[in-house]
Amino acid sequence: MARIQGVSRKQAGPLVKLVYAFGPKMMKKLTGREPQAGSGLEPMEIWAHQPKMMMAMGRFNQTLRKGRSVDERIRSLCELKGAQMIGCEYCVDLGSQICRNSGFSDQELLALPRYRSSDLFTEPEKAALDFTVAVMRTPVEVTDEIFDGVRRHFSDEQLVELTALLALVNLDRFNAAFGIGAAGFSEGMVCVPPDRPTSRQAPLARVA
């Protein structure tokens, strides 16, 4: 359970109610299934305490997700890896199911924490994941070697898109700070575990 209550539909203003109306359809399209715990919209419900910020976040999110220069598979891999590093249970639950719904195998999801030694990922994917790990660390640890490695596979346009996506993923810290737990999008299925799961929350369901 999150550390603060989200804004209920009864309390919500017109714009927030509109988001609540379309949110489940958007999530179903991304994941291919219903959440198994709660509404699945818990981050939105907490952002709704600040409706203007919530709408600005939505526009920022939509703009970045319209980027098409980076392959969707690489975007999904990097976003999920970034969420894992932050330790956001909601995000890895959601991200694992989005990846699965877009064609990732269970083996690929299970291999993500050790991607560098896995033969399931291509060299461009590994370079992008190396870059992701370096960007998501605090402080940022993008060395010349890591940047040269990713630059061998991606254009300047692609690097800007990928880095902007990782900046968006960093905002998953909002969810982690409020203790927003998994919504059960991956319940009963393989799910990438967060690097720093909180002890007070139940572990994410995953296939043995």
C-alpha positions as CSV (number, residue, x, y, z in Angstrom):
1,M,0.0,0.0,0.0
2,A,1.3,3.4,-0.9
3,R,2.4,5.8,1.8
4,I,-0.4,8.3,0.9
5,Q,-3.8,7.9,-0.5
6,G,-4.5,8.8,-4.1
7,V,-7.3,11.0,-5.2
8,S,-10.5,9.1,-5.6
9,R,-12.8,9.4,-8.6
10,K,-15.3,11.1,-6.3
11,Q,-12.7,13.7,-5.3
12,A,-11.3,14.2,-8.8
13,G,-11.8,17.3,-11.0
14,P,-12.9,17.0,-14.6
15,L,-9.5,16.7,-16.1
16,V,-8.4,14.0,-13.6
17,K,-11.6,12.1,-14.2
18,L,-10.9,12.1,-17.9
19,V,-7.4,10.6,-17.2
20,Y,-9.1,8.0,-14.9
21,A,-11.5,7.1,-17.7
22,F,-8.9,6.5,-20.4
23,G,-6.1,5.2,-18.1
24,P,-7.3,1.6,-17.9
25,K,-7.8,1.3,-21.6
26,M,-4.3,2.6,-22.2
27,M,-2.9,0.1,-19.7
28,K,-4.8,-2.8,-21.2
29,K,-3.4,-1.9,-24.6
30,L,0.2,-1.8,-23.3
31,T,0.0,-5.0,-21.1
32,G,-2.7,-7.1,-22.7
33,R,-4.2,-7.9,-19.3
34,E,-6.0,-6.4,-16.3
35,P,-4.1,-5.6,-13.1
36,Q,-4.5,-8.2,-10.4
37,A,-4.1,-5.8,-7.4
38,G,-5.8,-2.4,-7.2
39,S,-6.7,-0.1,-10.1
40,G,-3.4,-0.3,-11.9
41,L,-3.4,3.5,-11.9
42,E,-1.9,4.2,-8.5
43,P,0.9,6.5,-9.7
44,M,-1.7,8.6,-11.6
45,E,-3.9,8.7,-8.5
46,I,-1.1,10.1,-6.4
47,W,0.0,12.6,-9.1
48,A,-3.6,13.8,-9.1
49,H,-3.0,15.7,-5.9
50,Q,-1.3,18.1,-8.2
51,P,-3.5,18.1,-11.4
52,K,-1.3,20.5,-13.4
53,M,1.8,18.5,-12.7
54,M,0.0,15.4,-13.5
55,M,-1.1,16.7,-16.9
56,A,2.4,18.1,-17.7
57,M,3.9,14.7,-16.8
58,G,1.4,13.0,-19.2
59,R,2.3,15.3,-22.0
60,F,6.0,14.8,-21.4
61,N,5.5,11.0,-21.3
62,Q,3.5,11.0,-24.5
63,T,6.0,13.2,-26.4
64,L,8.9,10.9,-25.5
65,R,6.9,7.7,-26.3
66,K,6.3,9.1,-29.8
67,G,10.0,8.8,-30.6
68,R,10.7,6.2,-33.3
69,S,14.4,6.4,-34.1
70,V,15.3,3.8,-31.5
71,D,14.0,0.2,-32.0
72,E,11.1,-0.5,-29.7
73,R,12.7,-3.6,-28.3
74,I,15.8,-1.6,-27.2
75,R,13.6,1.1,-25.7
76,S,11.6,-1.6,-23.7
77,L,14.8,-3.3,-22.5
78,C,16.4,-0.1,-21.3
79,E,13.3,1.2,-19.6
80,L,12.8,-2.1,-17.7
81,K,16.5,-2.2,-16.7
82,G,16.3,1.4,-15.5
83,A,13.2,0.7,-13.4
84,Q,14.9,-2.4,-11.9
85,M,17.8,-0.3,-10.8
86,I,15.6,2.3,-9.1
87,G,13.9,-0.5,-7.3
88,C,10.3,0.5,-8.3
89,E,8.1,-2.5,-7.8
90,Y,5.2,-1.0,-9.7
91,C,7.4,-0.2,-12.7
92,V,9.2,-3.6,-13.0
93,D,5.8,-5.4,-12.6
94,L,4.3,-3.2,-15.4
95,G,7.4,-3.2,-17.5
96,S,7.9,-6.9,-17.4
97,Q,4.3,-7.4,-18.7
98,I,4.7,-4.8,-21.4
99,C,7.9,-6.5,-22.6
100,R,6.1,-9.9,-22.5
101,N,3.1,-8.5,-24.4
102,S,5.4,-7.1,-27.1
103,G,7.1,-10.5,-27.7
104,F,9.9,-10.9,-25.1
105,S,10.4,-14.5,-23.8
106,D,10.5,-15.5,-20.2
107,Q,14.2,-16.5,-20.7
108,E,15.0,-12.9,-21.9
109,L,13.3,-11.4,-18.9
110,L,15.1,-13.7,-16.5
111,A,18.4,-12.9,-18.2
112,L,18.1,-9.1,-18.0
113,P,19.9,-8.8,-14.6
114,R,22.9,-10.6,-16.1
115,Y,22.5,-9.3,-19.7
116,R,26.3,-8.8,-20.3
117,S,27.0,-12.6,-20.0
118,S,23.8,-13.7,-21.9
119,D,23.7,-14.7,-25.6
120,L,20.0,-13.7,-25.8
121,F,20.9,-10.0,-26.4
122,T,22.7,-8.5,-29.4
123,E,25.8,-6.3,-29.1
124,P,23.8,-3.1,-29.8
125,E,21.3,-4.1,-27.0
126,K,24.2,-4.8,-24.6
127,A,25.8,-1.4,-25.5
128,A,22.4,0.3,-24.8
129,L,22.0,-1.5,-21.5
130,D,25.6,-0.6,-20.5
131,F,24.7,3.0,-21.2
132,T,21.4,2.6,-19.3
133,V,23.2,1.3,-16.2
134,A,25.7,4.1,-16.3
135,V,23.0,6.8,-16.7
136,M,20.8,5.4,-14.0
137,R,23.5,5.3,-11.3
138,T,23.9,8.1,-8.8
139,P,26.1,9.9,-9.6
140,V,25.9,9.3,-13.4
141,E,28.8,7.1,-14.5
142,V,28.9,7.4,-18.3
143,T,32.6,7.0,-19.0
144,D,34.2,7.8,-22.4
145,E,34.5,4.0,-22.9
146,I,30.8,3.4,-22.3
147,F,29.8,6.4,-24.5
148,D,32.1,5.3,-27.3
149,G,30.6,1.8,-27.1
150,V,27.0,3.0,-27.4
151,R,27.9,5.5,-30.1
152,R,29.2,2.7,-32.3
153,H,25.7,1.4,-32.7
154,F,23.5,4.5,-32.4
155,S,23.3,7.9,-34.2
156,D,23.2,11.2,-32.4
157,E,19.4,11.4,-33.0
158,Q,19.0,7.9,-31.4
159,L,21.3,8.8,-28.5
160,V,19.2,11.9,-27.6
161,E,16.0,9.8,-27.8
162,L,17.4,7.0,-25.6
163,T,18.9,9.4,-23.0
164,A,15.6,11.4,-22.8
165,L,13.8,8.1,-22.2
166,L,16.1,7.3,-19.4
167,A,15.5,10.7,-17.9
168,L,11.8,9.9,-17.9
169,V,12.5,6.5,-16.3
170,N,14.4,8.3,-13.5
171,L,11.0,9.8,-12.6
172,D,10.1,6.3,-11.4
173,R,11.7,7.4,-8.2
174,F,8.4,9.2,-7.5
175,N,6.7,5.8,-7.3
176,A,9.5,4.2,-5.2
177,A,9.5,7.2,-2.8
178,F,5.7,6.8,-2.2
179,G,6.1,3.0,-1.8
180,I,3.7,2.2,-4.7
181,G,3.7,-1.6,-5.0
182,A,3.2,-3.9,-7.8
183,A,-0.3,-3.9,-9.4
184,G,-0.1,-7.5,-10.4
185,F,0.2,-7.0,-14.2
186,S,2.8,-9.9,-14.0
187,E,1.2,-11.9,-11.3
188,G,1.8,-15.6,-11.8
189,M,4.3,-14.9,-14.6
190,V,8.0,-14.2,-14.8
191,C,8.8,-10.7,-13.5
192,V,12.2,-9.0,-13.4
193,P,12.9,-8.4,-9.6
194,P,13.7,-4.8,-8.5
195,D,17.3,-4.4,-7.3
196,R,16.1,-3.0,-4.0
197,P,12.7,-4.4,-3.0
198,T,11.2,-3.0,0.1
199,S,10.8,-5.5,3.0
200,R,7.4,-4.3,4.0
201,Q,5.9,-5.1,0.6
202,A,5.0,-8.6,-0.6
203,P,7.5,-10.0,-3.2
204,L,6.5,-9.9,-6.8
205,A,5.0,-13.1,-8.2
206,R,7.2,-14.9,-10.6
207,V,7.6,-18.4,-12.2
208,A,10.2,-20.5,-10.5
